[in-house]
Amino acid sequence: MTEYDIAIVGAGAAGMAAAIAAGEAASGSRLRIVIIEGARKPGAKILVSGGGRCNVTNQVVSPKDFWGGPRPTIRKVLGAFDVHHTIEWFRQLGVRLKLEPDGKYFPVTDNAQTVLDARLERVATLGIQLLPSTRVTRLTPRSDHFEIGLSQGSPISARRVIIATGGLALPKSGSDGAGMSMLQRLGHTVVPTTPALAPLILGKSPDLGGRFSEFSGASMEVRLRLRRNRRVIAELTGALLFTHFGVSGPVAMNLSRHWLRARLADERAALQVTMGSPALSSTEAADHWLIQQAAKHPRQHLATILATLFPDRFAKALAAELGDARTLAHLTREERLRLAGMLSDLPLPVTGTRDYSHAEATAGGVDLHEIDPRRMQSRKIPGLYLCGEILDVDGRIGGFNFQWAWSSGHVAGWAAVERD
Ligand SMILES: Cc1cc2nc3c(=O)[nH]c(=O)nc-3n(C[C@H](O)[C@H](O)[C@H](O)COP(=O)(O)OP(=O)(O)OC[C@H]3O[C@@H](n4cnc5c(N)ncnc54)[C@H](O)[C@@H]3O)c2cc1C
């Protein structure tokens, strides 16, 4: 049986970060490190990320950008390898980054391949062995090592194992949740999973004559509110994009995990999603704005005034709800209040989200309470470390999920080379 000091399962963002961190920390000590990757080519998700540009991190990262396990744990991990470390690490890997106005960092090449190539090159330079097209099928802890069964070839052994097999998002990339099942068999708790960062599906609606699909292609800044049994449980603002099946764009995708978690917690709960202009936080605020607009522009067509908040097509559809060719001055008080309600809280008939194949992340995963965040070590199985999306942590859109992968990967990699 070939023996290694450290085996890393999964050569995605977190696994490669862990391998490089371990390889650098171990330099000169002749540790034998191997990465076992199920896919023929590693890093599929890096290549498709950020529309092929790979949004590697964000200017400001805080635990509030993440959901899932306890925030103090997330804070510790992010603090050990933060945005400044990440930017410096990219520099050392030879990848120059640029900061975009919305706070996202991308490689200056605008090409995710640059990010992947730099990692693979560093892995090779550090003498880390990469076993592609090989899935780990079994992990058996022994007294001072692990036996690792592989989908091809003989089993191997390693003194320490880092599991970085990801979640369930984009299963064709090789991340199918097998790592979570393996850890469950070893006694870890897996917080039930749902897609995260997935587009929302809309059903038929009496609002706007059920015409939401007509807005396909229109994008706008909105505030989305999710209510469970009438209580607001999530409120997010950002860009929304209408599609042929529903809504996408960062704000819709960020909301998806909240909708699915609420449905998971209680399948009979009444869930309601509404959208409104971010500038108008309530019906009262919207009514006040309409009264002001009526005073300033008494003869202007309603659709023209609404077009200052929303794209033309959408503004026209809202105006049409109150009858065509009307000015604000023509509206009765009841009509104005109805319009104010639509501007601040227009119901979106969300029936669900798209599945893991269209999700960018996974909510749920291995329970963070069972991990020591200073080392990313399992509190149940000594010598076993976890990092990346396999854990119950999911970030919002903007480079946060990669930051979690880089941070948790580094902590796991460093800890795996430490002496007992
Ligand atoms: C379309 C898309 C776009 C995205 N864009 C961004 C973005 O721009 N910015 C951002 O921050 N995040 C983005 N994300 C999220 C980000 O890609 C993930 O959060 C991150 O890649 C997770 O890294 P990971 O290493 O934990 O898991 P993964 O990248 O999923 O890697 C896990 C690896 O483990 C391997 N594996 C699984 N099981 C086994 C096994 N049993 N044996 C051996 N190998 C195994 C898999 O083949 C895979 O290569 C995007 C995700 C998607 C799907």
The ligand as a Gaussian input file, in Angstrom:
#p B3LYP/6-31G(d) Opt

LIG

0 1
 C      -21.433000      28.277000     -12.169000
 C      -20.720000      28.655000     -10.877000
 C      -20.116000      29.901000     -10.785000
 C      -19.478000      30.274000      -9.586000
 N      -18.857000      31.483000      -9.524000
 C      -18.224000      31.852000      -8.374000
 C      -17.502000      33.071000      -8.305000
 O      -17.318000      33.780000      -9.292000
 N      -16.981000      33.431000      -7.088000
 C      -17.101000      32.622000      -5.978000
 O      -16.616000      32.990000      -4.901000
 N      -17.712000      31.433000      -6.040000
 C      -18.272000      31.026000      -7.214000
 N      -18.878000      29.803000      -7.283000
 C      -18.830000      28.928000      -6.102000
 C      -17.454000      28.246000      -5.996000
 O      -17.104000      27.747000      -7.275000
 C      -17.482000      27.105000      -4.984000
 O      -17.973000      27.570000      -3.753000
 C      -16.090000      26.527000      -4.780000
 O      -15.581000      26.077000      -6.016000
 C      -16.123000      25.367000      -3.792000
 O      -14.838000      24.820000      -3.722000
 P      -14.590000      23.380000      -3.120000
 O      -13.169000      23.092000      -3.397000
 O      -15.076000      23.307000      -1.743000
 O      -15.513000      22.409000      -3.958000
 P      -15.472000      22.035000      -5.515000
 O      -14.949000      23.152000      -6.321000
 O      -16.837000      21.535000      -5.811000
 O      -14.411000      20.870000      -5.612000
 C      -14.620000      19.589000      -5.085000
 C      -13.790000      18.610000      -5.882000
 O      -13.839000      17.341000      -5.239000
 C      -13.939000      16.333000      -6.231000
 N      -14.554000      15.157000      -5.591000
 C      -15.803000      15.030000      -5.098000
 N      -15.975000      13.822000      -4.556000
 C      -14.795000      13.158000      -4.704000
 C      -14.347000      11.854000      -4.330000
 N      -15.111000      11.007000      -3.680000
 N      -13.073000      11.508000      -4.652000
 C      -12.248000      12.368000      -5.299000
 N      -12.633000      13.614000      -5.676000
 C      -13.890000      13.994000      -5.366000
 C      -14.785000      16.950000      -7.319000
 O      -14.575000      16.301000      -8.565000
 C      -14.297000      18.395000      -7.294000
 O      -13.239000      18.603000      -8.201000
 C      -19.467000      29.379000      -8.469000
 C      -20.069000      28.119000      -8.596000
 C      -20.667000      27.742000      -9.787000
 C      -21.293000      26.371000      -9.886000

